[in-house]
């Protein structure tokens, strides 16, 4: 976080009506995904919606035997032909779940301010990359770019570019329309980025299928509701020791799936269960660990920061695997490929997987992070500028959705990776005038506006 006078200037630059996106975004935002519980019966399914993916899985299980929950999730969500994200990706009121950026423009604006704040606190480098993992419909990036445009004079000497990591062809098309008006081109000459374009505000945007394809350099990383959709392994403590939870065909109903326990220890059991583990049921996401390692290595080498916002816990929860369809809980084993599958992020695991390469902050609750970022002040100005009752009510509803602990306020957590020197000033060879306190990190400490 920058010193308070500069911080107020960042907020003030967004408080006028010129910075507003058209409101309301939704007349009545749908409910967010509940934060725990794996139950819920699905809505009635048409026979054609589930048969292709289910048939594929049944053939696979008959050939190979039970598969891990991670392999099941990977097939159900990202199978090239019938995966949920590659084929549907139902974000928004008309989809299967709604995210914070879809509820209010303010959410993305404050995250945009967070990145600008960190850019200032680290000396205003001459260039930075904004890298978003799993950008959804592109709404969050669009809101952040509007902030960058509002602060164009501040960023005038900085070379800004946007890099989106997206595996879904359908979602990348939606993102391109949102961010560039559809003015994009395939990028066959560049083997890393499969698509490129220019944002409506003139910033170059590139699309990639893997974070390793994103060029190195000073970067701000963003992962909003990204890690919760990565495949997890599930484990159960038994009298004979740890056993992995697997997915198999139900012998009593041959066209349905069921959970079973591995008859003996599996490689995942040997590698992912910590000796000091006290819980009886554990979920581990090794893919999240690999990605966090890569982010930590990049930040350690090139500088920047990463901000993670997601459902999660700090190593305390057990069974959080669940499905969503049409904004309702959905049986995770029924109609694979037609519902979103998700599990809470274990932030203690992410912290451990940085391997000390970066400092970490959080997790803290969404309501606390947004309050520290000045959400109350921003909404107050929007309410003052609202010209009709419907918009006024929509703003109040959006604020309640984002901040109410019983809604999104407590469900989501914010977690950050930063270079160690951002938080701890080296002791050696210090000049006396350089011993002024480091600016605090925005969002993770209380904002006091006098």
Secondary structure by P-SEA (a helix, b strand, c coil): cccaaaaaaaaaaaccccccccccccccccccccccccccccccccccccaaaaaaaaaaaaacccccaaaaaaaaccccccccccccccccccccccccccccaaaaaaaaaaaaaaaaaacccccccccccccccaaaaaaaaaaaaaacccccccbbbbbbbcccaaaaaaaaaaccccccccccccccccbbbbcccbbbbbbbccccccccccbbbbbcccccccbbbbbbbccccbbbbbbbcccccccbbbbbccccccccccccccccccccbbbbbaaaaaaaaaaaaaaaccccbbbbbcccccccccccccccccccccccccccccbbbbbbbcaaaaaaaccccccccccccaaaaaaaacaaaaaaaaaaacccaaaaaaaaaaaaaacccccccccbbbbbccccccccccccccccccccccccccccbbbbcc
